[in-house]
Amino acid sequence: MWRDYFIPDSLDRTLTLLAEHRGEARIIAGGTDLVVEFDRKLRPPCTLIDISRLPGHGDIRLDDAGWIYLGPLVTHNDVVASDLCVMHALPLAQACRQVGAPQIRNRGTVAGNLITASPANDTITALMALDACVTLRSTRGERRVALADFYTGVRQTVMQPDEMLVDIAFRALQPNQRGAFLKLGLRQAQAIAVVNCAVVLTMNDDGRIADARIALGAVAPTIIRAPQAERELICRTPDEVTIRRAAELAAQAARPIDDIRSSAAYRRDATAVLVRRALLLAANRAPHEGWSEAPALLRLPQPRDVAAPNADDAYPISTIRTTVNGRAYVIGDADAREKTLLRLLREDCGCIGVKEGCSEGECGACTVILDGCAVMACLTPAPRAHRATIITIEGVNALGHANGPDDALHPLQRAFIETGAVQCGYCTPGFIMSGATLLCEHPNPSDAQIKESISGNLCRCTGYYKIIEAFQRIRNDHERASAR
């Protein structure tokens, strides 16, 4: 699927590699879109430059001037877990929480979502409403581009082949500003937007709107603003009549198409509904009100420190050295370097409990824990395993034992048996891996956290009721033990 695979140890080395390969190399961080494109032969083989372990580039910070900066390695779940983003960039946090499923959010980066440039990508809409800009760097220099000027068409940007997006910046929302992001999809998770929208309102002391930003996704070749609707709101009180009129104007700004997810007419109608709801939410609540309970991130409470690259890794990877279920592996087969982590685990490590159900990150049957985070192995390049620690279903009892250390089963495995949560069983390893990670993160999970944790796992047999019952049994056991 790819040719050479580099793991550079610095930003300078990364930019040099991009310049040397003259458009024949691609940067990969999460790879949740890129790996699918390779698998479907939508992209010819090329050299990959893996920046996922570049030190210091996964930070979220607020500077003294009130600007929030996201590094190029900030994942969707990093934003979801960030109190700074929830308090001062709520539309972005809401958008990130609706991207894919927890396993996708643990790998996929916000920068990657922007660069993919789909007009339905959720974080673009939120960041457009936040009036964000991006910094592009190459060996030739650096430039800052407003996000509104970054896109030239469907999946097209102004980025040059030798440039890397090194940060995303926007002003933190102030106490007199309110924001909201809403999305309409065909299901509650793993859904590409039929329509999405983000709004930011700046309020005067007299309750009137001083400024308004409305961004719309999946209704034009690129994410767009609705300037006429924005002007309609200025100097007005956000009452029902004003908001309804602005929503109608926003729908008029949309230029939707018919596709497999929706007709153009439905998209236009849905735009008015979503914008109206988003404006009502933004106008009538505190800046961060509406953020639900602690999310299910599917991260171990104390994830292992990710091994930083060294100078040797800056050359094409020839040998993968990894630890799987506590056992060290040295894999030098050239073919192993050109496959996914799913195939590496099954074919080179003998972990056949890791299942292939879709090869596109939709079903969750391949869920494993990579450096403390649940991920989809089918979307992860095998060389990412180099100097990483991985847990598969074969080693899940390292996260807990049903009846003491001599029991080979994890408590959730035992609960699946007792509640009849297994039918054909093909999807079960993925559910167990997601669930075991959740129980480490939230030992007493709510029903909402349980459902969020398995939102990236598909089961065609059970209807999910028995699976949820198994989780609830674990929770009840935990509550009884805590009450003693």
C-alpha positions as CSV (number, residue, x, y, z in Angstrom):
1,M,0.0,0.0,0.0
2,W,2.9,2.3,0.7
3,R,6.6,2.2,-0.2
4,D,9.1,3.5,2.3
5,Y,8.0,4.4,5.8
6,F,9.8,7.1,7.8
7,I,9.4,8.0,11.5
8,P,11.3,11.3,11.7
9,D,12.6,12.6,15.1
10,S,12.1,16.3,14.5
11,L,10.0,18.8,12.6
12,D,13.1,19.9,10.6
13,R,13.7,16.3,9.5
14,T,10.1,16.0,8.5
15,L,10.2,19.1,6.3
16,T,13.4,17.9,4.7
17,L,11.9,14.6,3.8
18,L,8.9,16.3,2.3
19,A,11.2,18.5,0.2
20,E,13.4,15.6,-0.8
21,H,10.5,13.5,-2.1
22,R,9.0,16.3,-4.2
23,G,5.4,15.4,-3.9
24,E,5.9,11.6,-3.7
25,A,5.5,11.5,0.1
26,R,2.5,12.0,2.4
27,I,2.5,12.8,6.1
28,I,0.5,10.5,8.2
29,A,-0.5,11.0,11.8
30,G,-3.8,9.2,12.5
31,G,-4.3,7.9,8.9
32,T,-8.0,7.2,9.4
33,D,-8.8,8.5,5.9
34,L,-5.4,7.9,4.2
35,V,-5.3,4.1,5.0
36,V,-8.8,3.6,3.5
37,E,-7.7,5.5,0.4
38,F,-4.7,3.1,0.0
39,D,-6.8,0.1,0.7
40,R,-9.4,1.1,-2.0
41,K,-6.6,1.9,-4.4
42,L,-7.8,5.5,-4.6
43,R,-4.3,6.7,-4.0
44,P,-1.1,5.3,-5.7
45,P,1.6,3.8,-3.4
46,C,3.9,6.5,-2.0
47,T,6.3,7.1,0.8
48,L,4.8,7.8,4.2
49,I,6.2,10.1,6.8
50,D,4.8,9.2,10.3
51,I,4.8,12.2,12.6
52,S,2.5,10.6,15.2
53,R,5.3,10.6,17.8
54,L,7.0,14.0,17.2
55,P,7.6,15.4,20.7
56,G,5.7,18.5,21.6
57,H,3.3,18.7,18.7
58,G,0.2,17.3,20.4
59,D,-0.3,20.2,22.8
60,I,-3.4,22.4,23.3
61,R,-2.4,25.8,24.8
62,L,-3.8,29.3,25.5
63,D,-1.4,32.2,25.1
64,D,-1.4,35.5,26.9
65,A,-3.3,37.2,24.1
66,G,-6.2,34.8,24.4
67,W,-5.4,32.6,21.4
68,I,-5.8,28.9,21.5
69,Y,-3.3,26.8,19.6
70,L,-3.7,23.2,18.6
71,G,-0.6,21.2,17.5
72,P,-0.7,19.1,14.4
73,L,-0.9,15.9,16.5
74,V,-3.9,16.9,18.6
75,T,-6.6,14.2,18.2
76,H,-10.3,14.6,18.3
77,N,-10.3,12.9,21.7
78,D,-7.6,15.3,22.9
79,V,-10.0,18.1,22.2
80,V,-12.9,16.3,23.8
81,A,-10.8,15.7,27.0
82,S,-9.6,19.3,27.1
83,D,-11.3,21.5,29.7
84,L,-9.8,24.5,27.9
85,C,-11.6,23.6,24.7
86,V,-14.9,22.8,26.5
87,M,-14.8,26.1,28.3
88,H,-13.6,28.4,25.5
89,A,-14.2,26.5,22.2
90,L,-17.3,24.5,22.8
91,P,-18.4,24.2,19.2
92,L,-15.1,22.5,18.4
93,A,-15.3,20.1,21.4
94,Q,-18.9,19.2,20.3
95,A,-17.8,18.6,16.7
96,C,-14.8,16.5,17.7
97,R,-17.1,14.3,19.9
98,Q,-19.3,13.6,16.9
99,V,-16.4,12.4,14.6
100,G,-16.5,8.7,14.0
101,A,-16.3,6.6,17.2
102,P,-13.9,6.7,20.2
103,Q,-11.4,4.5,18.5
104,I,-11.3,6.8,15.5
105,R,-11.1,9.9,17.7
106,N,-8.1,8.4,19.5
107,R,-6.1,8.3,16.2
108,G,-7.6,10.9,13.9
109,T,-6.2,14.4,14.3
110,V,-8.0,17.7,13.9
111,A,-5.3,18.8,11.4
112,G,-5.9,15.7,9.3
113,N,-9.7,16.5,9.3
114,L,-9.0,20.0,8.0
115,I,-6.5,18.8,5.3
116,T,-8.8,16.0,4.0
117,A,-11.0,18.9,3.1
118,S,-14.3,17.1,2.7
119,P,-17.2,19.6,2.8
120,A,-18.9,17.3,5.3
121,N,-16.0,17.3,7.8
122,D,-17.3,18.3,11.2
123,T,-14.3,20.2,12.7
124,I,-13.9,22.4,9.6
125,T,-17.4,23.9,10.3
126,A,-16.7,24.5,14.0
127,L,-13.3,26.1,13.3
128,M,-14.8,28.2,10.5
129,A,-17.3,29.6,13.0
130,L,-14.4,30.2,15.4
131,D,-12.7,32.2,12.7
132,A,-9.6,30.0,12.8
133,C,-6.4,30.1,10.8
134,V,-3.7,27.5,10.1
135,T,0.1,27.8,9.9
136,L,1.8,26.0,7.0
137,R,5.6,25.4,7.0
138,S,8.1,24.0,4.6
139,T,11.9,24.3,4.1
140,R,11.1,27.4,2.1
141,G,9.4,29.2,5.0
142,E,6.2,29.7,6.8
143,R,2.8,31.3,6.1
144,R,-0.5,31.7,8.0
145,V,-3.7,31.2,6.1
146,A,-7.2,32.0,7.3
147,L,-9.3,28.8,7.3
148,A,-11.8,30.6,5.1
149,D,-9.1,30.9,2.4
150,F,-7.6,27.5,2.9
151,Y,-10.1,25.6,0.7
152,T,-10.3,25.9,-3.1
153,G,-12.9,23.1,-3.8
154,V,-14.0,19.6,-2.8
155,R,-11.0,18.0,-1.1
156,Q,-8.8,20.7,-2.4
157,T,-6.7,23.2,-0.4
158,V,-3.9,25.7,-0.9
159,M,-1.3,23.5,0.7
160,Q,1.7,22.7,-1.4
161,P,3.2,19.1,-1.5
162,D,6.2,20.2,0.6
163,E,4.2,22.0,3.3
164,M,3.1,20.7,6.7
165,L,0.3,22.1,8.8
166,V,2.1,22.9,12.1
167,D,-0.7,24.6,14.1
168,I,-4.3,25.7,14.2
169,A,-5.1,28.9,16.0
170,F,-8.3,30.8,17.0
171,R,-9.4,33.2,19.7
172,A,-10.8,31.7,22.8
173,L,-14.5,32.5,23.3
174,Q,-15.0,35.3,25.9
175,P,-17.7,35.4,28.7
176,N,-20.0,37.3,26.4
177,Q,-19.7,34.8,23.6
178,R,-21.8,31.7,23.1
179,G,-21.3,28.9,20.6
180,A,-22.9,25.6,19.5
181,F,-22.3,22.8,16.9
182,L,-25.1,20.5,15.6
183,K,-25.0,17.7,13.2
184,L,-27.6,15.7,11.3
185,G,-26.4,12.2,10.4
186,L,-28.1,9.0,9.4
187,R,-27.2,7.4,12.7
188,Q,-25.9,8.6,16.1
189,A,-22.2,7.5,15.5
190,Q,-19.9,6.8,12.7
191,A,-22.0,9.1,10.5
192,I,-20.9,11.5,7.8
193,A,-22.9,14.6,8.1
194,V,-26.0,15.1,6.0
195,V,-25.8,18.7,7.2
196,N,-23.9,20.3,10.1
197,C,-23.7,23.8,11.4
198,A,-21.8,25.9,13.9
199,V,-22.7,29.2,15.3
200,V,-21.0,31.8,17.5
201,L,-22.8,34.8,19.0
202,T,-21.3,37.8,20.7
203,M,-23.7,39.5,23.1
204,N,-24.0,43.1,24.2
205,D,-24.8,44.0,27.8
206,D,-28.3,45.0,26.7
207,G,-29.0,41.4,25.4
208,R,-28.7,42.3,21.8
209,I,-26.3,40.5,19.4
210,A,-23.1,42.4,18.6
211,D,-21.7,39.8,16.2
212,A,-22.8,36.5,14.7
213,R,-21.0,33.8,12.8
214,I,-22.8,30.9,11.1
215,A,-20.9,28.1,9.3
216,L,-22.6,25.4,7.2
217,G,-21.2,22.0,6.2
218,A,-22.2,19.4,3.6
219,V,-24.3,22.0,1.7
220,A,-21.7,23.3,-0.8
221,P,-18.4,22.3,-2.4
222,T,-16.7,23.7,0.7
223,I,-17.8,24.7,4.2
224,I,-19.4,28.1,3.9
225,R,-20.6,31.0,6.0
226,A,-24.1,32.5,5.8
227,P,-23.4,36.3,5.7
228,Q,-26.9,37.4,5.1
229,A,-28.2,35.4,8.0
230,E,-25.4,36.8,10.2
231,R,-26.3,40.4,9.3
232,E,-29.9,39.7,10.1
233,L,-28.9,39.0,13.7
234,I,-26.8,42.0,14.4
235,C,-28.2,44.5,16.9
236,R,-31.3,42.3,17.4
237,T,-32.5,40.4,20.5
238,P,-32.3,36.7,19.8
239,D,-36.0,36.0,20.1
240,E,-37.9,33.3,18.2
241,V,-38.9,35.5,15.3
242,T,-35.3,36.9,14.7
243,I,-33.8,33.4,15.0
244,R,-36.3,31.8,12.6
245,R,-35.7,34.5,10.0
246,A,-31.9,34.1,10.3
247,A,-32.3,30.3,9.9
248,E,-34.4,30.8,6.8
249,L,-31.7,33.0,5.3
250,A,-29.0,30.5,6.2
251,A,-30.9,27.8,4.3
252,Q,-31.0,30.2,1.3
253,A,-27.2,30.4,1.4
254,A,-26.9,26.6,1.1
255,R,-26.1,25.1,-2.3
256,P,-26.7,21.4,-1.6
257,I,-26.7,18.4,-4.0
258,D,-28.5,15.1,-4.2
259,D,-26.4,12.1,-3.1
260,I,-26.7,8.7,-1.4
261,R,-27.3,10.3,2.0
262,S,-29.9,13.0,1.1
263,S,-31.7,15.0,-1.5
264,A,-30.8,18.6,-2.0
265,A,-34.3,19.7,-0.9
266,Y,-34.0,17.8,2.3
267,R,-30.6,19.3,3.1
268,R,-31.9,22.8,2.6
269,D,-34.8,22.2,4.9
270,A,-32.6,20.5,7.4
271,T,-30.2,23.5,7.3
272,A,-32.9,25.8,8.5
273,V,-33.9,23.5,11.3
274,L,-30.3,22.9,12.5
275,V,-29.4,26.6,12.4
276,R,-32.5,27.6,14.3
277,R,-31.8,25.0,17.0
278,A,-28.1,26.0,17.2
279,L,-28.9,29.7,17.5
280,L,-31.5,29.0,20.3
281,L,-28.9,26.9,22.1
282,A,-26.2,29.5,21.8
283,A,-28.5,32.4,22.8
284,N,-30.0,30.8,25.9
285,R,-27.3,29.1,27.8
286,A,-23.9,29.7,29.5
287,P,-20.8,29.5,27.4
288,H,-20.1,25.8,28.2
289,E,-23.5,24.6,29.2
290,G,-24.7,21.6,27.3
291,W,-21.6,19.6,27.6
292,S,-22.7,16.2,28.9
293,E,-21.0,14.0,31.5
294,A,-17.4,12.7,31.3
295,P,-17.0,11.1,27.8
296,A,-15.9,7.6,27.1
297,L,-12.5,8.2,25.6
298,L,-11.4,4.6,25.6
299,R,-8.0,5.5,27.0
300,L,-6.4,3.8,30.0
301,P,-6.2,6.1,33.0
302,Q,-2.4,6.0,32.9
303,P,-1.5,5.4,29.2
304,R,2.1,4.3,28.5
305,D,4.4,7.1,27.4
306,V,4.6,7.0,23.6
307,A,8.2,6.1,22.6
308,A,9.8,9.2,20.9
309,P,11.5,8.5,17.6
310,N,15.2,8.3,17.5
311,A,17.7,9.1,14.8
312,D,17.6,5.5,13.4
313,D,13.9,5.7,12.8
314,A,14.3,8.7,10.5
315,Y,15.5,6.3,7.8
316,P,13.1,3.9,6.1
317,I,11.8,1.3,8.7
318,S,13.4,-2.1,8.0
319,T,12.5,-3.9,11.2
320,I,9.5,-3.6,13.5
321,R,10.2,-4.1,17.1
322,T,7.1,-4.2,19.2
323,T,5.5,-5.6,22.4
324,V,2.2,-7.5,22.1
325,N,0.5,-8.8,25.2
326,G,3.7,-8.5,27.1
327,R,5.8,-10.4,24.6
328,A,8.5,-8.8,22.5
329,Y,8.5,-9.3,18.7
330,V,11.1,-8.5,16.1
331,I,9.6,-8.5,12.6
332,G,11.9,-8.0,9.7
333,D,9.8,-9.3,6.8
334,A,9.6,-6.6,4.2
335,D,5.9,-7.4,3.5
336,A,5.1,-6.7,7.2
337,R,6.1,-3.1,6.7
338,E,3.6,-2.6,4.0
339,K,0.4,-3.9,5.7
340,T,-1.9,-2.7,8.4
341,L,-1.6,-3.3,12.1
342,L,-4.5,-5.7,11.8
343,R,-2.7,-8.0,9.4
344,L,0.6,-7.7,11.3
345,L,-1.1,-8.9,14.5
346,R,-2.9,-11.8,12.8
347,E,-0.2,-12.9,10.4
348,D,3.1,-12.1,12.2
349,C,2.1,-12.3,15.9
350,G,-0.6,-15.0,15.8
351,C,-3.3,-12.8,17.4
352,I,-6.2,-14.2,15.4
353,G,-8.7,-12.9,17.8
354,V,-8.3,-9.5,16.2
355,K,-10.9,-9.7,13.5
356,E,-11.3,-8.1,10.1
357,G,-14.9,-7.1,9.4
358,C,-14.8,-4.0,7.2
359,S,-11.2,-2.7,6.6
360,E,-12.5,0.8,6.9
361,G,-12.9,1.5,10.6
362,E,-16.7,1.0,10.6
363,C,-17.2,-2.3,12.6
364,G,-14.7,-2.2,15.5
365,A,-14.0,-6.0,15.3
366,C,-10.3,-5.1,15.1
367,T,-10.2,-3.0,18.2
368,V,-6.9,-3.2,20.1
369,I,-5.1,-1.0,22.7
370,L,-2.1,0.8,21.2
371,D,0.0,2.7,23.7
372,G,-2.9,3.0,26.1
373,C,-5.6,4.0,23.6
374,A,-8.2,1.8,21.9
375,V,-7.8,2.1,18.1
376,M,-9.0,0.4,14.9
377,A,-6.1,-1.9,13.8
378,C,-7.4,-1.9,10.2
379,L,-6.7,1.8,10.0
380,T,-3.3,1.8,11.6
381,P,-0.2,1.1,9.5
382,A,1.9,-1.8,10.8
383,P,5.1,0.3,11.2
384,R,3.2,2.4,13.9
385,A,3.7,-0.7,16.1
386,H,7.5,-0.1,16.1
387,R,8.5,0.4,19.7
388,A,4.9,0.5,20.8
389,T,3.0,-1.6,23.4
390,I,-0.2,-3.4,22.2
391,I,-2.9,-5.3,24.0
392,T,-5.2,-7.6,22.0
393,I,-8.1,-9.8,23.0
394,E,-5.6,-12.6,23.8
395,G,-4.1,-10.4,26.5
396,V,-7.1,-8.6,27.8
397,N,-7.0,-10.2,31.2
398,A,-4.0,-8.0,31.9
399,L,-6.7,-5.3,32.4
400,G,-8.6,-7.4,35.0
401,H,-9.5,-10.9,36.1
402,A,-13.1,-12.2,36.6
403,N,-12.3,-14.2,39.7
404,G,-8.8,-13.4,40.8
405,P,-5.4,-13.7,39.0
406,D,-5.9,-17.4,38.3
407,D,-9.0,-16.7,36.1
408,A,-8.1,-16.5,32.4
409,L,-11.2,-14.4,31.7
410,H,-11.7,-10.6,32.0
411,P,-14.8,-9.7,34.1
412,L,-16.5,-8.5,31.0
413,Q,-15.9,-11.8,29.2
414,R,-17.5,-13.6,32.1
415,A,-20.4,-11.2,32.0
416,F,-20.9,-11.8,28.3
417,I,-21.1,-15.5,28.9
418,E,-23.6,-15.1,31.9
419,T,-25.9,-12.8,30.1
420,G,-25.9,-14.5,26.7
421,A,-24.3,-11.5,25.0
422,V,-22.5,-13.7,22.4
423,Q,-24.2,-15.1,19.4
424,C,-22.1,-15.6,16.3
425,G,-19.2,-14.1,18.3
426,Y,-17.3,-12.5,15.4
427,C,-17.7,-9.0,16.8
428,T,-17.2,-10.0,20.4
429,P,-13.4,-9.4,20.6
430,G,-13.9,-5.8,19.6
431,F,-16.7,-5.2,22.1
432,I,-14.6,-6.8,24.9
433,M,-11.6,-4.6,24.0
434,S,-13.7,-1.4,24.0
435,G,-15.5,-2.4,27.1
436,A,-12.4,-3.4,29.0
437,T,-10.8,-0.1,28.2
438,L,-14.0,1.7,29.4
439,L,-14.0,-0.1,32.7
440,C,-10.4,0.9,33.4
441,E,-11.4,4.5,32.5
442,H,-14.8,4.5,34.3
443,P,-15.2,1.5,36.7
444,N,-18.8,2.5,37.3
445,P,-20.0,3.7,33.9
446,S,-23.4,5.2,33.2
447,D,-25.6,3.8,30.5
448,A,-24.6,6.8,28.3
449,Q,-20.9,6.0,28.8
450,I,-21.5,2.4,28.0
451,K,-23.3,3.2,24.8
452,E,-20.7,5.7,23.7
453,S,-17.9,3.2,24.4
454,I,-19.4,0.7,22.0
455,S,-20.6,3.2,19.4
456,G,-17.7,2.1,17.1
457,N,-18.6,-1.6,17.4
458,L,-21.2,-3.2,15.2
459,C,-23.2,-6.4,16.0
460,R,-25.5,-7.9,13.5
461,C,-27.0,-10.6,15.8
462,T,-27.9,-9.5,19.3
463,G,-29.6,-6.1,19.0
464,Y,-27.1,-4.9,21.6
465,Y,-29.5,-5.4,24.6
466,K,-27.6,-8.4,26.0
467,I,-24.3,-6.6,25.4
468,I,-25.4,-3.6,27.4
469,E,-26.8,-5.9,30.1
470,A,-23.3,-7.5,30.4
471,F,-21.9,-4.0,31.1
472,Q,-24.6,-3.2,33.6
473,R,-23.9,-6.5,35.4
474,I,-20.3,-5.4,35.8
475,R,-21.5,-2.0,37.1
476,N,-23.9,-3.6,39.6
477,D,-21.1,-5.8,40.9
478,H,-18.9,-2.8,41.3
479,E,-21.6,-0.9,43.2
480,R,-22.2,-3.9,45.5
481,A,-18.5,-4.2,46.2
482,S,-18.2,-0.5,46.9
483,A,-21.1,-0.6,49.4
484,R,-19.5,-3.3,51.5
